[in-house]
Amino acid sequence: MTMLKLLISDDHFLIRKGLRQLLEENLPVARLDEAEDGPSTLELVRATRYDAIVLDISMPGKDGLDLIRDIKELTPTAQVIVLSIQPEEQYAIRAFRLGASGCLNKAGNPGEIVEAVKTVVGGRRYLSAKAQELLLDDVSRAAGAGLPHESLSDREFQVFRLLASGKPIGEISELLSLSVKTVSTYRARVLQKMGMDNNAQLTHYAFKHGLVGEP
C-alpha cells in the first residue's frame, strides 16, 4: 500500500486522538490531519487531496450529509468513511447516495476503522453489518412503493428529522443556515409528501422507524 493522506473529522478531541494513534500504528500514513467541525473540514479538503476522510456524521457548523456532498464536489477521488454513534437507519442510505464509501458505528470494533480505510482506498465499499442489511432492504423496496420518508429530498429529510426531534423552526433555520420562511416551506412539503398534518405525527413516525434517537 502506498503512503496515505488521511483526514479525521470529529468534534470530540479524545476520539480524534484515539483514531489518529490507531491509524498511524496500523497504516502507512504520509500525512494525517484533524478537523473539529464542518468549516475546518472543508478548509482542509480544499488545501489537500486526501485519500480517505473519516467523517463523523454529526459535526458542528454543518450538517453531515451536506459535508459529504461538499467533500465529493471538492475532491471526487477522496473516499469518505462515515463514522457515527447514531443508528445506521438514520443516515446510511442517504450517505451512500451522496458518495460515501464506508459506514461504521462508533460502538463497533476500533480495528474496523483500519480495515475500512484499506478497503475504500482499494476502490471498494466498506459497510457495517447493519448498513449492509439496510442497503439490501433498499434494493428490495426499489421495485415497490417504499416508505413515505424515502420520497423526501436530502434537505427535506434533514428538516423532517429536526422537526421530529422537537426542534422549533427558528432553531432549524440557524442549524441549516436557512431563512425561517424557507424552513417553513420545507416543513409544508414534508407534511404534504408524507400525508401528515402536524409535527406530532412526524415525531411518532420517526420514532417508529428509528429515524431519530430515543426521547
Secondary structure, DSSP 8 states (H G I E B T S, - for coil): ---EEEEEE-S-HHHHHHHHHHHHHHS-EEEEEEESSHHHHHHHHHH---SEEEEESS-TTS-HHHHHHHHHHH-TT-EEEEEESS-GGGTHHHHHHTT--EEEETTS-THHHHHHHHHHHTT--EE-HHHHHHHHHHHHHTTS---GGGGS-HHHHHHHHHHHTT--HHHHHHHHT--HHHHHHHHHHHHHHHT--SHHHHHHHHHHTT-S---
